[in-house]
Amino acid sequence: MFLTLWNIYKFHADYAALDGFDPETNHLEVSERTPLDRWILSRLATVATNYHVGFTNWDYHKACRELEEFVVNDLSNWYVRRSRRRLWDEAENTDKLACQNTLHEVLTTVCQLIAPVSPFMVDVIYRNLAGESVHQANWPLGTPGSLEGATADSWDKDAAKATTTLPPQDLALEASMALVRELAETGRRIRVDASRRQRLPCGDGWIVSGPDLAEFHGILAEELNVENISIETDLDRFQQIELAPNFRALAPRARGDVNSIAAEIRNAKNPAAMLEQIKSGSLEIMGIKIEETDVEVKRVEKSGFAASTIQVGQGDDAYHVSLVLDMNDTQSFSRKDWLAILQEEYKPSERI
């Protein structure tokens, strides 16, 4: 974790120095920042609160593990990776300022949280960012107003809350981003199952059911390498019916003809129409009336589509969200793109 934290600090410090960023004169209100910025700040507030509770309950191991998970997975693997290009623009703009302010606030707060258990490296980072020792800074969750209050068995929560410096919490935003990240991972699994490389773009992707994630469609499209993400309410658009014979039910009546009947069911040109005939009781094959128990109905993706469904939540509050990707090559994917991928995969050094 500490190497990751140092690399994040260097990333922020290098760009801040290039741009002459000053957190006091270049401050941008949290409400004016992007959903990605507000998400990482909300996650920081949530993790810091749990961290404080863990310390008050003498559960240091769990508290530190959760903070480590935040630094590595939330801050580094998601926020910083998603924000790199925002700092590449040489001209000053609101998006760059939002990212710089957010990184500064997250890093200083994380240093304050780590200081009681690992006092040295975070003190160097904090001094460089804030100009003073982290050990002279107030606890980010607030102080009870006096030394006596800080050491008392009963923490003055009201006094501490009045002096907290944590950013605002938005649990709904955290839940939405958690779903976006899960859909991104689901999309990568879809590509693996479909044997389609991540570098090969897909034309379209669809989110079926679930909450409105429109503000994150751009992030999800980049993560999945698709040109467009949209919402679809009808999963049947991407699926078709496939019929398979149920030999246990069919064999006693079909006897020697069972394999021929099974082949006709399996190779039906229009499985949906055949299923309707079966339900109406009007389908006979080789003199055998086919009943609903004689077939197994499966729903599979239509040719050119790949999909996966995930469950969100548990119990009565659980719901399902499906992600569908168009596996066909797009018109914008040119011969030049193919050559670039082939050159990357078949470098001479890798063949030796």
N, C-alpha and C positions, 0 to 999 in steps of 0.2 A: 504493500500500500504506500509506503513512504517514498519509494522511487516514483510511483505513479503521481503522488501528490507533488513531488518536486518538479516533475516534467510538466504538470499542469501549471504550476507557478511560473516556470521558465517560459512556457508558451504565452501566458498572459503578460509577464513582465517584458518580454522582448517586443511584443506588439504595442504595449503601452508606452514603452520608451520611444519606439519609432513614431508613434502618433502624438507624443507629448500629452498622454492622458493624465488628467488630474481628477480624482474621484470627487473632490469638493467643487471645483469649477465646472466640471463636465457631468454633473449628476443628472440622472434621468429617472423620473418617478417610475415605480414598479408598474403602475397602471398603464403607462405608455409603452411598455415593452412587449415583445412578442409572446405568444403562448408558450414557446419553448423556454424562454427566460423565466416566465412566471411559474412554469412547472418545476424547474430545478430549484427555485427559491422556496416554493411550497414544500417540495421534498426535503429541503434543508430544514425547514421549520418542523416538519413532522419527525425527522430523524433526530434533531436536536432535542425535541421534547421527550422522545423515547429514551434517548441517551441520558438525559437528566434524571428521568424516572428510574432508569437502571442503576445509576449511581446512588440515588437515595435509598434504593432497595438492596444495595450491596451486590448487585448483579453486574459486576464490571465486565466480565467476559462477554455476556450477551450484548451489552451496550457497545463495546468496542467492535464486536463483529458486525453489528448493524451499521456503525459508522464506516467501517472498512468497505462494506458492501455498497454504501452510498458513494464513496470516493471512486471506487474502481468501476462499478457498473453504471451508476446513474450519471456521475459527473464526467468521468473519463470516456467510457465506452459509448455513451449516448450523447450527452450535452456537448462536450468538447468536439467529439467527432462530427456531430451535426452542425457545429458552429464555426469550423475552421475557415470556410470560404467567406464568412461574414467579415473577417478581419483582413482579407486580402485586398479589399478596395482601398486605394490610396486616399481617396477623397473622404472627408469626414461626413458621416451620415448618421441618422437616428438609429439604424439597425446596428451599426458598429458600436455606437455609444452604449446601446442597450446591452450588447454582449460584454463589453469591457466593464461596465458597472456591475453586471451580474457576476462575472468571474471574480472581480475584486471583493464583492460582498461575500460570496461563497467561500473564497479562500481565507479571508480574515476570520470568518465565523468558525470554519473548520479548525483553524489554528487555535482558536480560543477553546474549542471543545477538546482537542487533543492535548493541550498544554499540561493538564494535571497528570497525565500518564506517560507522556513522552515530551519532555520540556525543551529539548535543544534545537532540533531542526526547525520546528514550527516557530521558535522564537526568531530564528534568522529570517524566515519567510515573512513573519508578521512585522518585524522591524523594517524590512525593505518596503513593505506595502503601506504600513501605518505610521512609521517613524518613531515607534516606541516599543518597549518590550511587551510581549504578549502576557507576561505575568503581572503587568500593571493594568491590564485591560479588565473591564467589568465582565462578569459572566453573562453570556448572551441571553440567557433566560431571565435576566433581571437579578437585582440584589435586594435583600430585605431591609436595607436602609441603615444598618449598623453592624459592627463586628459582633455584637451580642446576638443580633438577629440571625447573622450568618451561621453562628455556631450553636444556636438553640436547637433543641430536639424537635420543636414544631416550627417549620419553615413558614414565614409570613408570605403566603401565596399572593395576597392582594398587593403588597408592597413590591414584590418581585415582578408581578405582571405589569405594574405601572412603569417599570424601568426596563422592560425587555427590549432587545434590539433585533429580535427575529423578524424576518419578512412575513407578509400575510400568508395564511394557509388557504389552499383551495383544494379540498379533497375531491371534488368532482373533476377538476382538471387532472389531478393525479390519477384518478381512475381511468379517464379517457386516454391519457398517455400510456398507461399500463396496457390498455387494450391495443393501442397502436403498435407498441413494441411486440406484443404477442402476435399480432397479425403479420408484422414484419418477419418474425421467426417462422410463422406458419407458411408465409410465401416462400421462404428459402427451402423449407421442407418440400413444398409442392414442386419446386424446380428440381430438387434432388430426385424425387420420385418419378418425375417426368423426363429425367436425364437431359435437362436444359440448363446450360451453363448460366451463371449469374450475369456474365457479361453480355449475353444475348438478350436484347430488350424484348419486352412483350408489348403488344399494341395497347391493350386495355386490361384493366383489372376492375373487379366489382366487389363491393362489400354488400352482402345480403343480410338484412336484419340488423339488430343492434342499435346503439345510440348514434346520434349525428356526429360524425367525425370530420365534417367538411373542412374545418380549419387545419386539420392535419393531413389532408389528402396530398399536399405537396411533399411533405416529409415521407409519407408512406410510398408515394410514387418513386421517389429517389431510392429509397431502401430496396424496393422490389424491382427497380429498373424497368418500370412500365411507363408508357407515355401519358396515360391518363387513368385516374382512379375515379369511379363514380359509384353511386348508390343504386342498387337494384332490389326490388321487393319480391320478385318472383324467381325462386331458385329453379323452377321447372324449365325456365328458358335455356338453362345450360345442361339439363339432364334428359335422359331418355330411359324408357323401360326396357329391361332385358329379362327374357323368360328362360327358366331352366326347368327341366323335368324333375318331378319328385318321384324317384323310382320306387320308393317304399309304398306310395299310394297307387302308382300307376301299374306296377308289375303284376300284381295279382289279377288284374282284369285284362291287361294287354298280352300277358304271357309271352309267346314267341315273337310277337310284333313290337315288343316294348322298345327295342333299340331304334327301330324305324320311326316309331311315333315320337320318341324322344328327340331324334334328329330333326324331325319336322318342326317340333316346338322350338328347339334351340336355334334353328336357321330361319325362323319366321321373318319375312321381309318387313312386316309391320307388326311388331310385338304389341303395340298399344291396341290396334284393331283386333288382334287375336284375343287379347285379354278381355275386351268388351264382349266378344262372342262367347268366351268361356263364362263370363258373369251372367250372360243372358241365357245360357244353357243351350246354345245353338251350334256349338262346335263339335264336330265328329271327325276323327282321323282314323281311317282304316276300320270304320264301323264301330269305333270305341268313342263313347261320349266323354269329352274331356271336362272334368270338374275343376273347381277352384283349388281343391286340395291336391290336384295332380301336377300343379306347377308351383314354382317358387319365383316370386317377383323381386327383381333387383333394380335399383335405380343407379345408373352410372352416368358419368359425364359424356356429353356428346363429343364427337371427334373434334379436336382442336382446342378443347377446354380442359383445364385441370383445376380441381377444387379441394378444399378441406374445410371442415367445420370444427369450431372450438366451443367449449362451454365456458361461460363466464359466471363466476359466483358459485355458490353452493345452496342446496336446499330449495326452498320455495322461491328464493330470489334469483335462482339460476336462469340464464337464457343462453341461446346459441347464436353464434355469428359465423357466417360462411364467407370465405374468400375464394374468388374465382379468377383465374388468370387465362388470358388468351395466349395459347402456345404457338400460334401461327407467326411466321416472320412478318415484320412490318415493312411497308414500302420504303420507309426512311432508312431501313437497315441496308446499307449499300454494300457493294462488292468490296469497297475500301475497308468497311468495318470487319468483314469476314477476314480479309488479309491481315488486319491488325491482330485479330484473335489468334489466327494460325501462327503468325510470327512470334507471338508471345508464348504460345504453347510448345512450339517446336524450335526453340533456340538451340544453336549448335552446341553450346556448353552443356545443355541438358541431355543431348543425345550421346555424348561421349561417356 
